[in-house]
Amino acid sequence: MKHTLNILAVAGTAILLITSCKKDVHDSPEASVSEATLNQIQAAGFSTDNIQKMDGGYLVEGDIFLSDAELASEPTSPNMIIAEEEQYRTFNLVNPNTYSTIKVALNNSSSQHEAVFSSALDEAIRRYNALGLTIKFSRVTSSPNTTVVAFYEVSNVLGSSGFPTSSGAPYNQVRMNTYHYSTSTSSTNINYIATIIAHELGHCIGFRHTDYMRRAYSCGSGGNEGQAKNGVGAVLIPGTPSGPDAASWMLACIGSNVNRPFNSNDVKALNYVY
């Protein structure tokens, strides 16, 4: 996710600072990204707006890391329903026969954030495991499938992750930027950070943003995050609403310190996929 500079007026007087999975306003990709790479990113099903070059790949849509190898790979499914404003999944999903339990470790380089990140990760895992899905998450200290990594960077990036592999493995890393998070262990802060971890874990198991086709719905601005027929895909999940869903855990943007547990439509989507 990314922290934006957007401020929305509420009832004429209140203001809400918005956090987002993608920075708004800018429409031009970084000049350092080659045209060939831009074409690969577009072919993978992502917008070419606001791309950030990172070690070994690129950050797109504000919180999705695409490695160079992933950009060169082919999707595993040709089936597609064009998205509007429902819940969506990628072509690749976690294989529950191989990964019925996804082992998650916290690799925290910030001792000040250890307590709150640990509690927030536990809460994020609790939210998923309470649904009785065909996959579950488990905290481990070694040999994880996915590692939550704390890092410090003075930037708009709140956190990032990626999508499942073609072999059915969950994405292996969630990155959380301590620059944006309080060390408080209050329930408000724990639930806020848990919401963001749960969002990034959602990407790791194959969920795209709920407002994929019109991110202005939750962010105040922005359009389609990218074409959906190729690359990682954006497949409509049956049973989810055809209109906007204001409380979905996979919306692109979220208000600061907001707790966003799974709503009824999120539960439908998670149970349909897993």
C-alpha positions in Angstrom: 0.0 0.0 0.0 0.9 3.6 -0.3 0.2 6.7 1.7 -1.3 9.4 -0.4 -1.5 13.2 0.0 -5.2 13.3 -0.8 -7.5 15.0 1.8 -11.2 14.6 1.5 -13.7 17.0 3.1 -16.3 15.3 5.3 -19.6 17.2 6.1 -17.9 20.4 5.1 -15.6 20.5 8.1 -13.9 17.2 9.0 -11.0 15.9 7.0 -9.8 12.4 6.3 -6.2 11.5 5.4 -6.3 8.7 2.9 -3.9 5.8 2.6 -3.7 3.9 -0.6 -2.2 1.0 -2.4 -1.2 3.4 -5.2 -0.1 7.0 -5.3 -2.5 9.3 -7.2 -2.1 12.2 -9.6 1.0 11.1 -11.6 0.2 9.5 -14.9 3.7 9.0 -16.3 5.9 6.0 -15.6 9.4 6.5 -14.3 11.7 7.5 -17.1 14.2 4.8 -16.1 11.7 2.0 -17.0 12.3 0.9 -20.6 9.6 0.7 -23.2 10.1 -3.1 -23.4 9.5 -3.4 -19.7 6.4 -1.2 -19.8 5.0 -3.5 -22.5 5.7 -6.5 -20.3 4.0 -4.9 -17.3 0.9 -3.9 -19.4 0.8 -7.5 -20.9 0.9 -8.8 -17.3 -2.4 -7.0 -16.7 -1.2 -3.9 -14.8 -1.4 -0.2 -15.3 1.9 1.4 -16.3 1.2 4.5 -14.2 3.6 5.3 -11.3 5.9 2.3 -11.7 8.8 2.1 -9.3 12.1 0.2 -10.1 13.2 -2.0 -7.3 15.9 -4.6 -6.8 15.0 -7.5 -9.0 11.7 -6.1 -10.4 9.1 -3.4 -10.2 6.4 -2.1 -7.9 3.1 -1.5 -9.6 -0.4 -0.5 -8.4 1.4 0.9 -5.3 1.7 -2.5 -3.5 2.3 -5.3 -6.0 5.9 -6.4 -6.6 6.6 -8.0 -10.0 9.9 -9.7 -10.4 11.8 -9.8 -13.7 11.0 -13.6 -13.9 7.3 -13.0 -13.3 7.2 -10.4 -16.1 8.6 -13.0 -18.5 6.2 -15.8 -17.5 2.8 -16.8 -19.0 -0.5 -17.0 -17.1 -2.0 -20.4 -16.4 -5.6 -19.7 -17.3 -7.2 -18.0 -20.4 -10.7 -17.7 -18.8 -11.8 -14.2 -18.0 -14.9 -12.2 -17.1 -14.3 -8.4 -17.4 -14.3 -6.8 -14.1 -16.4 -3.9 -12.9 -16.5 -3.2 -9.1 -16.7 -6.7 -7.6 -14.1 -8.9 -5.9 -11.5 -10.3 -8.2 -8.9 -13.0 -8.2 -5.8 -13.7 -10.2 -5.4 -16.6 -12.6 -2.9 -18.2 -10.3 -4.2 -19.3 -6.9 -2.7 -21.1 -3.9 -3.0 -24.9 -4.2 -4.7 -26.0 -1.0 -3.6 -29.6 -1.6 0.0 -28.5 -1.2 -0.4 -25.4 0.9 -3.4 -26.2 3.2 -1.4 -24.4 5.9 0.5 -21.3 4.9 3.3 -20.8 7.3 4.0 -17.1 8.1 7.0 -15.7 9.9 7.7 -12.2 11.2 11.2 -11.0 10.3 11.2 -7.7 12.1 14.2 -5.4 11.9 12.6 -2.8 14.1 12.7 -3.7 17.8 10.4 -0.8 18.5 7.6 -2.3 16.3 8.1 -5.9 17.4 5.1 -5.9 19.8 2.6 -4.2 17.6 3.6 -6.0 14.4 3.5 -9.4 16.2 0.0 -8.7 17.6 -1.2 -7.3 14.3 0.0 -10.4 12.4 -1.7 -12.6 14.9 -4.9 -10.7 14.4 -4.6 -10.8 10.6 -4.1 -14.6 10.8 -7.1 -15.0 13.2 -9.4 -13.2 10.7 -8.6 -15.7 8.0 -8.6 -18.8 10.1 -12.0 -17.9 11.6 -13.6 -18.5 8.2 -12.8 -22.2 7.9 -11.3 -22.0 4.5 -9.5 -24.8 2.7 -6.3 -22.9 3.5 -5.2 -21.5 6.8 -2.3 -19.5 8.1 0.0 -20.4 10.9 2.8 -18.4 12.7 6.2 -20.0 12.5 9.7 -19.0 13.4 11.5 -21.0 10.7 10.9 -22.4 7.1 8.0 -20.0 6.3 6.1 -19.9 3.1 5.5 -16.1 3.5 7.6 -13.7 5.6 6.4 -10.4 6.9 9.4 -8.1 6.6 9.7 -4.8 8.4 11.7 -2.1 6.7 12.2 1.6 7.0 12.0 3.9 4.0 11.0 7.6 3.8 8.5 7.2 1.0 4.8 6.9 0.2 5.0 3.1 0.4 3.1 1.6 3.3 3.7 -2.0 2.3 3.8 -4.4 -0.6 3.4 -8.0 -1.6 2.7 -10.1 -4.8 0.6 -12.8 -6.3 0.7 -16.7 -6.2 3.1 -18.5 -8.4 2.1 -20.7 -11.4 2.9 -23.8 -9.2 0.3 -22.8 -6.6 2.6 -21.3 -4.0 1.6 -18.2 -2.1 3.7 -15.1 -2.6 6.6 -15.3 -0.3 6.9 -11.8 1.2 4.9 -9.0 2.7 6.9 -5.8 3.3 5.7 -3.3 5.9 7.3 0.2 6.0 7.8 1.2 9.7 8.1 4.8 8.6 4.3 5.0 8.6 3.4 3.0 11.7 3.1 3.9 15.3 4.7 1.6 17.9 1.6 1.9 20.1 0.0 -1.4 21.1 -3.5 0.1 21.4 -6.3 -1.9 19.9 -6.8 0.9 17.3 -3.2 0.6 16.0 -3.1 -3.2 16.1 -6.4 -3.5 14.2 -5.2 -0.8 11.6 -1.9 -2.6 11.0 -3.7 -6.0 11.0 -6.0 -4.7 8.3 -3.1 -3.8 6.1 -1.3 -7.1 6.7 -4.5 -8.9 5.9 -4.8 -6.9 2.7 -1.3 -7.7 1.6 -1.8 -11.4 2.5 -4.9 -11.2 0.3 -2.7 -10.4 -2.6 -0.4 -13.3 -1.6 -3.2 -15.7 -2.1 -4.6 -14.2 -5.3 -6.9 -11.4 -4.6 -6.8 -8.1 -6.5 -8.3 -4.8 -5.5 -12.1 -4.7 -5.2 -12.2 -1.4 -7.0 -9.8 -2.7 -9.7 -11.7 -1.1 -12.5 -12.3 2.3 -10.8 -9.9 3.0 -8.0 -11.4 6.5 -7.7 -14.1 4.8 -5.7 -12.0 4.4 -2.6 -9.1 6.7 -3.5 -10.9 9.8 -4.7 -9.1 9.6 -8.1 -7.6 7.1 -10.5 -9.1 4.8 -13.1 -8.6 1.2 -14.3 -5.5 -0.5 -12.7 -4.8 -2.3 -16.0 -6.2 -4.7 -18.6 -7.4 -8.0 -17.3 -7.5 -10.6 -20.1 -3.8 -11.5 -20.0 -1.0 -11.7 -17.4 -2.0 -12.3 -13.8 -5.7 -11.7 -14.6 -8.6 -10.1 -12.8 -11.3 -12.7 -12.7 -14.8 -11.8 -11.3 -15.7 -13.9 -8.2 -19.3 -15.1 -8.6 -21.7 -14.1 -5.8 -20.0 -10.8 -5.0 -21.8 -7.5 -5.7 -22.0 -5.8 -9.0 -21.8 -2.4 -7.4 -19.2 -0.7 -5.1 -18.5 -2.3 -1.8 -17.5 0.4 0.7 -16.1 -1.9 3.4 -14.1 -4.5 1.4 -10.7 -5.5 2.8 -9.3 -5.4 -0.7 -10.3 -1.8 -1.6 -7.3 0.1 -3.0 -7.4 2.9 -0.3 -8.1 3.1 3.4 -8.5 5.9 5.9 -5.7 6.3 8.5 -6.2 4.1 11.6 -9.3 2.4 10.0 -10.1 -1.1 11.0 -11.5 -3.0 8.1 -12.2 -6.7 8.9 -13.8 -8.9 6.3 -17.4 -7.9 5.4 -20.1 -10.3 4.2 -19.0 -10.0 0.5 -15.4 -10.6 1.4 -16.4 -13.7 3.2 -18.3 -14.9 0.1 -15.3 -14.2 -2.1 -12.9 -16.0 0.2 -15.2 -19.0 0.6 -15.8 -19.2 -3.1 -12.1 -19.2 -3.9 -10.9 -21.3 -0.9 
